[in-house]
Every structure is written in C-alpha cells, then in structure tokens.
Amino acid sequence: MPRSISDSTEKIRAKKKRFLEREETIIEKALCLLIRDGVDKVTVSAISREAGVGKGTIYKHFLTKTEILMRIVLDYERHITENLRQGIEAAEAGDPGAAARSYFQARLADPSLDRLVQLLEVRLHDNHEVVDKMDELHALRRSNVDALHSMLAKLIEKGVLEDVPPHYHYMACWALAQGAVEAYFNISYGAAVEDKEDFLNFIGGIGITMGNRGQLRDDKIAHSSANASRTEVHHST
C-alpha cells in the first residue's frame, strides 16, 4: 500500500477515535447533570458547557436532547444485556445463580442511574423522534427473555428451580430490582436504612436464591402440614 494511502487511513481512524471519545464524554457529562439536576433542568447548552465543547459540536453527535436521552437508555440496556449474557453462560456452565447475580449487579450497582433510566424510558415511550431506537430497546429485551427462558427451563427440568413457568422467575427478579431501587430513594422507608449498600447487597442475595426449588409451598401441602401438627399436639395431650 502506498505511504500516502496508509497515512490517510491512519488519519481517518484517528479522527473517528477522537469523535467517539468526544461522544462518550458528552454522554458522561449529560448523565452527571441529569442525575444531579433532573431531566427538565438539563439543556443542550448546559451539556456543552459541562463537556467543554460548543453546542455545534454537540449537534454533530446528537440532533436533539431527546437523542442524548435515548442513547443513555440504550447504553444502559446494552450493559444489562452484556451482564446477563455472561451470567447465562456461567449458569449453563454449572453456576445456577449466575444469571440472577449478574442481573442484580447490573441493576443495583448505581441506583441513581437505574432510576434515571426508568424515568427516561417512560418519558420517551411515545416520542416519535426515537421510534426506531425504542424498537431496538425492545428487541434487546426480547433477546434477553428468549435466552433466559431457555436457561430457566433447563434449571427447572433439573429440579434446581421451582417448577413454575420460566417467566415467573425472571419477572420476579425484575420486580425485586425495581422495588429495591424505589425503596432506596423512598423518603418513608429508605430513611430507615443507614447502610444502603449493605441493603442492596442483601436484596441481591435474596434475588439469587428466591426461586430455588423448595422455596414455594403449595397451599395443599401447607394445609396438610398444619393438620399434621395439630394432630400431633392433640395426641400428646
């Protein structure tokens, strides 16, 4: 390859690298502002000042503030997806709690970020500017659900998990993570938690084992056990 072509290629690569690095800086600074000040108070001008670039530079990367918000939501979902992928691989290799552990680690590592993304998703749900990106978000989740369903079905068949529809298990994990983040910020309940990191670790620990076989007791079994206990007490008297 002629030197001039090689030099030109390197310049293009270097320019692209700088572009992507600047884009990441914009997202990072936007995140800090959104968590600190709230969605409505953060403007493109504020993001440009925080990132140390002009508004025109911001618009080279994102046409609107909405696009920045959607990028944050997608980046977070991709992070969860990658964590889940690793957890599912570990579960299939013999660590049945790995997928749940990876999920809770991803969701509870930064409650402020998790809560922000939840708020952004609700805000962007019907926004026509990001319809394609929302479709991408839901496609990611469907892919995760398919992978989880397959893994959970195997663990149920092996007797590791309770024999209920597989989606009961991953929906329970989702519900626990949602509730944990809400409790973390709740004025009434959260105020009583002095060590919030320890609280989240406790929640994560529960989440890993809550679907294990033997955790769920059928009403008929519970009723029979109660009758047996009463009979034993009656005979002993």
N, C-alpha and C positions, 0 to 999 in steps of 0.2 A: 504494500500500500504506500503510495507517495506520501512524503512527510506532510505536505500541505493538507491533505485529506485527513491524516491522522491527527494533526493539530486542531483542525476544525471539529472533528468528532469529540476530542477531549474538551474543547471549549463548550460544545453543546451539552455534554454530560455535566460539566462543572456548573453551567448556568441552570440546568434542570435541578441539580442538587441544591443550589442556593435557593431556587424557587420553592422547593419542597420544604426546606428548612425554615424559610420565612413563613410558609403557610402553617407549619406546626407551631411556630412562635405566636402567630395570630390566634390560633385556636387556644393555646395555653393561656394567653393573656385574656382572651374573651371568657374563658372558663373562670378564671380568678375573679373577674369583675362580676360575672353573673351570680356566682356563689356569694360574693360579698355584698353586692348592691341590689340584686334582684333583676329579673328579666326586663321589666318595663323601664328601669332607670339606665340600662346599658344601651348606648348608641354606637353606631359605627365610628363616630368621631372619638368617643371615649376609648374604643378598642384600638384605634390607630395611635392615639397618644400613648396608651399603655404599651403597645407593641413597638413604639418608636419608629413608625412608618407613616407616610401620608395616607389620606383617605383614598387617593387614586390608586395607591399600591394595594390597599385592601380590596378595591373593586376589581383588580386584576385577578384576584383569587376567588372572591365571592361577590356576586352581583348585588346581594341584599343581606341584611342582618338575618333574615329567615334562613338563608342558605348556610350561614355560620351555625345557627342553632341546630339545623338538621344534621350538619356534619358532626356536631358534638354527640347527638343521639346515636347516629350510625357508628361512630368510633367506639362508643361505649358498648353497643350491642356486639360489635366485632370482637371487642375484648372479652366479653362474656362467652361468646361463641368459641373463641380460641381456648379459654379456660375449660369450657365444657368438653371440647374435643380431646384435650389432654386427659381430663378426668374419665371420660368414657373409655379411652384407650387403656388407662390404668385399671379400670373396673373389669374390662374384658381380659386383662392380663392377670386378674386374681385379687384385686383390691375392691370389693363390692361397694365400699363407701366413698370411693374416689370421686365419682361424678358429683355427688351431693357436696362433698368437701370443696371441690373446685368451684362449684356454683356459689356457695356461700362466701368463699374467699373473695370471689369477684364482686359480689353484690354488697358485701358488708365492709370491704376494705376502706371505702370512703363514703360514709352515709350522706354527706353533703352533696357529693357528685351524683349518687344514686337518686336522691330526692329531686335534684335539679333535672335530671334526665326524665324522670317520671312526669314532672311538670311540663317540660318542653314537649314531650310526646303528646300530652293532652292538648296543649296549645296548637301544635302543628297538625293534628289529626286530619282536619278538613281543609287545610291550606292548599289551594290549587298550585302554588309555586313548587311544592315538593311532593307532588303525587307519585312521581317515579321513584323518588327516594324512600317514600313510605312503603311502596311496593317492595323495594329492596329490603327494608327493615322486616317486613312480614315474611318475606321469602327466607331470610336468615333464621327467623324463629321457627318456621315450618321445617326447615332442615334440621334444626336442633331437636325439635319434637320427634321427628322421624328417627333420628339416631338414638334419642333417649328411649323411645318406645321399644325399639329393638333390644336395647341393652336391658331394660327393665323386665321385659318379657322373659328373657333368659334367666335373670335372677329370681323371678317368681317361679319359674319352672324348676329351678334348682332348690327351691324352698328357702332361699335367703330372705326374700321379701314377702310381705303379706300377699295373699292371693286375691288381689282386687284388680280392677282394670289398671293397666300401666299408667294411664294419665292421672289417676288418683295420686300416685307417688310424686310425679313432677309438679303437679298443681299444688300439692301440699307444701313442697319446698318453696315454690313461688310465693304462696300465701304467707309462709313463715318469714321469708325475707322481706316482703312488703310490710308486714306488721312490725318487724324488728326496726326497720328504718323509721316508720311512723312513731313507734314508742321512743326511739332515740331522741326525737325532736318534740315529743308531746310535753306540753307545759305541766299538765297534771301528773302524769305517770313518769315521764322522763326525769322530772326534777328529783325524784327519789333515788335515782341511780347515780351514785357517786363515781364509780369506775365504769364508764360507758364502754371502754374497750373490753373489759372483762365480761360485761353483759353481752356484747356481740359475740365474743368467743363462746360463751355459754349457749347462745342461740345456735351458733354454727354446730356445736357439739350435739345438741338435740336434733338438729336437722339431718345429721349423718345417720342417726340410728332410729329415727322415729317410725320408719316404715318397715323395720326388721320383723321377720316372722315371730309371732308371739306377742307383739305389742297390742294387737287388736283382739278384743274378746267378743265373740258372738253373744248376743243377748240371751240366747237359749243356754249357752254354756255358763254364762254368768248366773242365770237363774237357777240352773241345776246345782252349781257350786254353793249358792246361797242356801238352797233347800237342804243340801247335804250337811252344811254347817249347822243348820237349825236342828236337824235330826240328831246329830252327834251331841249337841248341847242337851236335848231332851232326854236321851238315853243316859247321859252322865249324871242327870239329876234323879 
